[in-house]
């Protein structure tokens, strides 16, 4: 055995779940606890083959937030622009991202030509512009006031403010994603719009883990978003989110042009994680707080109700997620239903819980009811001393500073 490896193994000690919690990091989006999620080699690329150029021997740990789901690594956090230029965005980069040389930018320009119709006079900035091809393509389509900015290839900070900022395949490269979004906002007019594109984690990410193709450190993909993480970004920036194939952020009072672009990008969307209350609730629906990371409460009632405030749009697409830590029997969750304002929404398993989506048009508040089979007693099921009637163990919200 290699002596260096043996030395590491000897120092490990007994396996202990507390070690994983101790190795966690604060989420780069919401600050919640993010335990280690998976480990890949530095050479893993956004290629279906995953390692078409072999492995480097440098391991990269990805963490995943237990609250908003944001996935990130820390290996690159102290890298300089020169480090990235030498080891990531070097002459070999085209081998792991051949679309970088132009095809992706040209496709994005064609798509944006329709979304930005009527905005030819707008001042547009392509943030994270790479080789500047998107700017050239938009100019060829009649957009006369387009500029490029990229910390690596076009580092001169642009002057003035812009009506529209675009950022395609950019935010997943940011070692400090909140700072990157804040920088975009600092270059935006008060009534402007940010339009950006990035791949969201799939519903089966807990099965795929870092085998998902988009987890690709050799491509410079240091973060991967969920809808919940994007909503948290919007909340922290004080902006309004829209989603479809692309995403958009507007100020609370967008210009008519920004509103038109946002409507073309997609619908106003809201992603809500419905958790157990941290403070002891009134009534008999929940049992006491248990666990640590994550903390949870067992349901005591077959009907758990959440009341959400009125939506700030006449019609929006809502994604609901109920994070389930455990269930009293292996198939208990299969008998559940989710009612929203009296209408039963279809749900699917996803990201360690139940996920349901649909349009909300009510101008009043939204009422969500989780209906479960009758709770069961561990004492009756397994001869335990616990005679409580339990249903689902639902995670408690653990975003710092949020009730």
C-alpha positions as CSV (number, residue, x, y, z in Angstrom):
1,X,0.0,0.0,0.0
2,X,1.1,3.5,-0.8
3,X,2.5,4.9,2.5
4,X,0.8,8.3,2.1
5,X,-2.6,6.7,1.5
6,X,-2.0,4.4,4.5
7,X,-1.2,7.4,6.7
8,X,-4.5,9.0,5.7
9,X,-6.5,5.9,6.4
10,X,-4.9,5.3,9.7
11,X,-5.8,8.8,10.8
12,X,-9.5,8.5,9.8
13,X,-10.9,6.8,12.9
14,X,-14.3,5.0,13.1
15,X,-17.0,6.0,10.7
16,X,-19.3,8.6,12.2
17,X,-22.2,10.5,10.6
18,X,-21.3,13.6,12.6
19,X,-18.1,13.8,10.5
20,X,-20.2,14.6,7.3
21,X,-22.1,17.4,9.2
22,X,-18.8,18.8,10.4
23,X,-17.4,18.9,6.9
24,X,-20.4,20.9,5.6
25,X,-20.3,24.5,4.5
26,X,-22.8,27.4,4.4
27,X,-24.8,27.6,1.2
28,X,-23.5,30.3,-1.1
29,X,-27.0,31.4,-1.8
30,X,-29.1,31.2,1.4
31,X,-26.4,30.4,4.1
32,X,-28.1,27.1,5.2
33,X,-26.0,24.0,6.1
34,X,-24.7,22.2,3.1
35,X,-23.2,18.7,3.8
36,X,-20.9,17.0,1.3
37,X,-23.0,15.6,-1.6
38,X,-20.6,13.9,-3.9
39,X,-17.0,13.8,-5.1
40,X,-15.7,13.9,-8.7
41,X,-12.3,14.3,-10.4
42,X,-11.3,17.7,-11.7
43,X,-11.3,16.3,-15.3
44,X,-15.1,15.5,-15.2
45,X,-16.6,17.5,-18.1
46,X,-20.0,18.2,-19.5
47,X,-19.8,15.3,-21.8
48,X,-22.0,12.2,-21.7
49,X,-18.8,10.2,-21.4
50,X,-18.0,12.2,-18.2
51,X,-14.2,11.5,-18.4
52,X,-13.3,11.5,-22.1
53,X,-9.8,12.7,-21.3
54,X,-9.1,10.5,-18.3
55,X,-8.8,11.6,-14.7
56,X,-6.4,14.1,-13.1
57,X,-6.1,12.8,-9.6
58,X,-7.4,16.0,-8.2
59,X,-10.7,15.5,-6.3
60,X,-13.5,18.0,-6.2
61,X,-16.1,17.9,-3.4
62,X,-19.6,19.2,-4.2
63,X,-21.9,20.3,-1.4
64,X,-25.6,20.6,-1.6
65,X,-27.8,22.9,0.5
66,X,-30.3,21.2,2.7
67,X,-32.7,24.1,2.2
68,X,-32.6,25.7,-1.3
69,X,-30.8,22.8,-2.9
70,X,-28.0,24.8,-4.5
71,X,-25.0,22.6,-5.3
72,X,-21.5,24.0,-5.3
73,X,-17.8,23.2,-4.8
74,X,-15.1,25.2,-3.0
75,X,-12.0,24.1,-4.8
76,X,-12.0,27.2,-7.0
77,X,-13.0,29.8,-4.3
78,X,-9.4,31.2,-3.9
79,X,-8.4,30.9,-7.6
80,X,-7.3,34.1,-9.4
81,X,-8.3,35.0,-12.9
82,X,-4.8,33.8,-13.9
83,X,-5.4,30.4,-12.3
84,X,-8.6,30.0,-14.2
85,X,-6.9,31.0,-17.5
86,X,-4.1,28.5,-16.9
87,X,-6.1,25.5,-15.8
88,X,-9.7,25.9,-17.0
89,X,-10.1,28.5,-19.8
90,X,-6.9,27.5,-21.6
91,X,-6.2,26.2,-25.1
92,X,-7.8,22.9,-24.2
93,X,-11.1,24.4,-23.3
94,X,-12.5,23.9,-26.8
95,X,-11.9,20.2,-26.4
96,X,-14.4,19.9,-23.5
97,X,-16.8,22.7,-24.8
98,X,-16.7,22.9,-28.6
99,X,-19.8,25.1,-28.7
100,X,-17.8,27.8,-26.9
101,X,-16.3,28.8,-30.3
102,X,-19.6,30.1,-31.6
103,X,-22.5,27.7,-32.2
104,X,-24.0,28.3,-28.8
105,X,-23.8,32.1,-29.0
106,X,-25.3,32.1,-32.5
107,X,-28.2,29.9,-31.4
108,X,-28.7,32.2,-28.4
109,X,-28.8,35.2,-30.6
110,X,-31.4,33.6,-32.9
111,X,-33.6,32.8,-29.9
112,X,-33.2,36.3,-28.4
113,X,-34.0,38.0,-31.7
114,X,-37.6,37.0,-31.1
115,X,-37.6,37.7,-27.4
116,X,-36.1,41.1,-27.9
117,X,-38.3,42.1,-30.9
118,X,-39.0,45.8,-30.8
119,X,-36.0,46.4,-28.5
120,X,-33.5,47.3,-31.2
121,X,-32.9,50.8,-29.6
122,X,-32.2,49.3,-26.2
123,X,-28.8,49.4,-24.6
124,X,-27.8,45.7,-24.1
125,X,-24.9,44.2,-22.3
126,X,-23.9,40.5,-22.7
127,X,-22.4,39.6,-19.3
128,X,-19.9,36.7,-19.4
129,X,-19.6,37.2,-23.1
130,X,-16.7,34.8,-23.9
131,X,-15.4,35.5,-27.4
132,X,-18.0,38.3,-28.0
133,X,-19.8,36.3,-30.7
134,X,-23.3,37.0,-29.2
135,X,-22.7,40.7,-29.5
136,X,-21.7,40.4,-33.1
137,X,-24.7,38.3,-34.0
138,X,-27.1,40.7,-32.3
139,X,-25.6,43.6,-34.1
140,X,-26.0,41.8,-37.4
141,X,-29.7,41.4,-36.5
142,X,-30.2,45.1,-36.1
143,X,-29.4,45.7,-32.4
144,X,-27.0,48.7,-32.6
145,X,-26.2,49.2,-28.9
146,X,-24.8,45.9,-27.7
147,X,-21.6,45.6,-25.6
148,X,-19.7,42.7,-24.1
149,X,-18.2,42.1,-20.7
150,X,-16.3,39.1,-19.4
151,X,-13.8,39.0,-16.5
152,X,-11.5,36.8,-18.5
153,X,-11.8,37.8,-22.2
154,X,-13.2,41.4,-22.0
155,X,-12.3,42.6,-18.5
156,X,-12.8,46.3,-19.1
157,X,-15.9,47.3,-17.0
158,X,-18.5,48.9,-19.2
159,X,-19.6,52.4,-18.6
160,X,-23.1,53.5,-17.8
161,X,-26.2,51.4,-17.2
162,X,-28.1,49.1,-19.5
163,X,-31.8,48.4,-20.3
164,X,-31.1,44.7,-20.8
165,X,-28.4,42.4,-19.6
166,X,-28.0,38.9,-21.0
167,X,-26.0,36.1,-19.4
168,X,-26.0,32.7,-21.0
169,X,-24.2,29.7,-19.4
170,X,-22.6,32.1,-17.0
171,X,-23.9,31.8,-13.4
172,X,-22.9,28.2,-13.0
173,X,-19.3,29.4,-13.5
174,X,-19.5,31.9,-10.6
175,X,-17.5,31.0,-7.4
176,X,-19.6,33.7,-5.6
177,X,-23.0,33.5,-7.4
178,X,-24.7,36.1,-5.3
179,X,-21.9,38.6,-6.0
180,X,-22.2,37.8,-9.7
181,X,-25.9,38.5,-9.8
182,X,-25.4,41.7,-7.7
183,X,-22.7,42.9,-10.2
184,X,-25.2,42.4,-13.0
185,X,-27.8,44.4,-11.1
186,X,-25.3,47.2,-10.5
187,X,-25.0,47.6,-14.3
188,X,-28.7,47.5,-14.9
189,X,-31.1,50.5,-15.1
190,X,-33.6,50.6,-12.3
191,X,-36.4,49.6,-14.6
192,X,-34.4,47.1,-16.7
193,X,-34.3,43.3,-17.0
194,X,-31.7,40.5,-16.7
195,X,-32.2,37.5,-19.0
196,X,-30.1,34.5,-18.3
197,X,-29.9,30.8,-19.0
198,X,-28.5,27.9,-16.9
199,X,-29.5,24.2,-16.5
200,X,-31.5,23.4,-13.3
201,X,-31.0,20.3,-11.3
202,X,-33.3,17.5,-12.4
203,X,-35.9,16.0,-10.1
204,X,-33.8,12.8,-9.7
205,X,-30.7,14.6,-8.6
206,X,-30.6,12.7,-5.4
207,X,-30.2,9.5,-7.5
208,X,-27.9,11.0,-10.1
209,X,-25.9,13.0,-7.7
210,X,-22.6,14.3,-9.3
211,X,-23.0,11.9,-12.2
212,X,-25.4,14.5,-13.7
213,X,-23.6,15.7,-16.8
214,X,-23.8,19.4,-15.8
215,X,-21.6,18.9,-12.7
216,X,-18.4,19.5,-14.6
217,X,-15.4,21.2,-12.9
218,X,-13.2,21.0,-16.0
219,X,-15.8,23.2,-17.8
220,X,-15.7,25.6,-14.8
221,X,-19.1,24.6,-13.6
222,X,-18.7,25.3,-9.9
223,X,-22.4,25.6,-9.0
224,X,-25.8,24.2,-10.0
225,X,-29.1,25.8,-9.3
226,X,-32.6,24.7,-8.3
227,X,-35.7,26.9,-8.8
228,X,-35.7,27.4,-5.0
229,X,-32.1,28.8,-5.2
230,X,-33.0,31.1,-8.1
231,X,-36.0,32.3,-6.1
232,X,-33.7,33.0,-3.1
233,X,-31.4,35.0,-5.4
234,X,-34.4,37.1,-6.6
235,X,-35.5,37.6,-3.0
236,X,-32.1,38.8,-1.9
237,X,-31.8,41.1,-4.9
238,X,-35.3,42.5,-4.4
239,X,-36.2,41.5,-8.0
240,X,-39.1,39.7,-9.6
241,X,-38.4,36.3,-11.3
242,X,-39.8,34.9,-14.5
243,X,-39.1,31.4,-15.9
244,X,-39.5,29.2,-18.9
245,X,-36.7,27.8,-21.0
246,X,-34.8,30.9,-19.9
247,X,-35.1,33.0,-16.8
248,X,-35.5,36.7,-16.2
249,X,-35.2,39.1,-13.3
250,X,-36.9,42.5,-13.2
251,X,-37.1,45.3,-10.8
252,X,-40.5,45.7,-8.9
253,X,-41.3,48.5,-11.4
254,X,-40.1,47.4,-14.8
255,X,-40.4,49.5,-17.9
256,X,-43.0,48.5,-20.5
257,X,-40.1,47.1,-22.6
258,X,-38.7,45.0,-19.7
259,X,-42.2,43.7,-18.9
260,X,-42.7,42.7,-22.5
261,X,-39.4,40.9,-22.6
262,X,-40.2,39.1,-19.3
263,X,-43.5,37.9,-20.6
264,X,-41.8,36.5,-23.6
265,X,-39.2,34.7,-21.5
266,X,-41.9,32.9,-19.4
267,X,-44.5,33.3,-16.7
268,X,-44.0,34.9,-13.4
269,X,-43.0,32.0,-11.2
270,X,-42.9,31.2,-7.6
271,X,-41.2,28.2,-6.0
272,X,-42.2,27.4,-2.4
273,X,-40.8,24.9,0.0
274,X,-43.5,23.9,2.6
275,X,-41.8,22.9,5.8
276,X,-42.7,22.0,9.3
277,X,-42.8,25.0,11.8
278,X,-39.7,25.6,13.8
279,X,-41.6,27.2,16.7
280,X,-44.0,25.0,18.6
281,X,-47.3,25.4,16.7
282,X,-50.8,25.7,18.0
283,X,-53.1,22.7,17.5
284,X,-52.4,19.0,17.2
285,X,-51.2,18.7,13.7
286,X,-47.5,18.3,14.5
287,X,-45.3,16.5,17.1
288,X,-42.2,18.0,18.7
289,X,-39.0,19.1,17.0
290,X,-36.5,16.3,16.4
291,X,-33.2,15.8,14.7
292,X,-30.5,18.3,14.0
293,X,-29.3,18.5,10.4
294,X,-32.0,18.4,9.2
295,X,-34.4,19.1,12.0
296,X,-37.9,17.8,11.4
297,X,-41.4,17.2,12.9
298,X,-43.7,14.2,12.5
299,X,-47.2,14.9,11.3
300,X,-49.9,13.9,13.7
301,X,-52.9,14.7,11.5
302,X,-54.0,13.3,8.1
303,X,-54.6,16.9,6.9
304,X,-51.7,19.4,7.2
305,X,-52.5,23.0,6.1
306,X,-50.2,25.8,5.0
307,X,-51.6,29.3,4.2
308,X,-49.5,31.4,1.8
309,X,-49.8,35.2,1.3
310,X,-51.6,36.5,-1.8
311,X,-49.5,36.3,-4.9
312,X,-48.1,39.6,-6.2
313,X,-49.2,38.8,-9.8
314,X,-52.7,38.1,-11.2
315,X,-51.5,34.7,-12.5
316,X,-48.3,32.8,-11.8
317,X,-46.8,29.3,-12.0
318,X,-46.2,27.9,-8.6
319,X,-43.9,25.0,-7.7
320,X,-44.5,23.4,-4.3
321,X,-42.0,21.1,-2.6
322,X,-42.6,19.3,0.7
323,X,-39.3,17.8,1.9
324,X,-39.8,14.5,3.6
325,X,-37.1,13.1,5.9
326,X,-38.9,9.9,6.8
327,X,-42.3,8.1,6.7
328,X,-44.0,5.7,9.1
329,X,-44.1,2.9,6.5
330,X,-42.2,2.5,3.2
331,X,-45.3,3.3,1.1
332,X,-47.0,5.8,3.3
333,X,-46.2,8.7,1.0
334,X,-47.9,6.9,-2.0
335,X,-51.3,7.5,-0.5
336,X,-50.8,11.3,-0.1
337,X,-52.6,14.1,-2.1
338,X,-51.9,17.8,-2.4
339,X,-54.9,20.2,-2.6
340,X,-54.3,23.9,-3.6
341,X,-57.2,26.2,-3.1
342,X,-59.5,23.2,-3.1
343,X,-58.1,21.7,-6.4
344,X,-56.0,18.5,-6.2
345,X,-52.7,19.0,-8.0
346,X,-50.8,16.0,-9.3
347,X,-47.5,15.4,-7.5
348,X,-44.4,13.5,-8.2
349,X,-41.4,12.4,-6.0
350,X,-38.5,14.8,-6.4
351,X,-35.5,16.1,-4.4
352,X,-36.3,14.0,-1.3
353,X,-40.0,14.9,-1.1
354,X,-43.2,15.7,-2.9
355,X,-43.3,18.1,-5.8
356,X,-46.4,19.6,-7.3
357,X,-46.8,22.4,-9.9
358,X,-49.7,24.5,-11.3
359,X,-51.1,27.9,-12.0
360,X,-52.3,30.1,-9.2
361,X,-54.8,32.8,-10.2
362,X,-56.6,33.5,-6.9
363,X,-56.2,37.1,-5.8
364,X,-56.6,36.1,-2.1
365,X,-54.1,33.9,-0.2
366,X,-53.3,30.4,-1.3
367,X,-54.2,27.4,0.9
368,X,-52.3,24.2,0.5
369,X,-53.5,21.0,2.2
370,X,-51.4,17.9,2.4
371,X,-53.7,14.9,2.8
372,X,-52.1,11.7,4.1
373,X,-53.4,8.2,5.1
374,X,-54.3,7.9,8.8
375,X,-51.1,8.2,10.9
376,X,-49.9,4.9,12.4
377,X,-48.4,3.9,15.7
378,X,-44.8,2.5,15.9
379,X,-45.9,0.5,18.9
380,X,-48.6,-1.3,16.9
381,X,-46.4,-1.7,13.8
382,X,-43.2,-2.8,15.3
383,X,-43.7,-3.4,19.0
384,X,-41.9,-0.1,19.8
385,X,-42.5,1.9,23.0
386,X,-43.5,4.8,20.9
387,X,-47.3,4.9,20.9
388,X,-47.6,8.2,19.0
389,X,-49.5,8.1,15.7
390,X,-47.1,9.2,13.0
391,X,-47.3,10.0,9.4
392,X,-44.5,11.9,7.6
393,X,-41.4,13.4,9.1
394,X,-41.2,16.8,7.3
395,X,-38.1,19.0,7.4
396,X,-38.0,22.3,9.3
397,X,-36.9,25.4,7.4
398,X,-33.3,26.1,8.2
399,X,-32.5,29.2,6.2
400,X,-30.7,31.5,8.8
401,X,-32.8,34.4,9.9
402,X,-36.0,33.2,8.4
403,X,-38.9,32.1,10.6
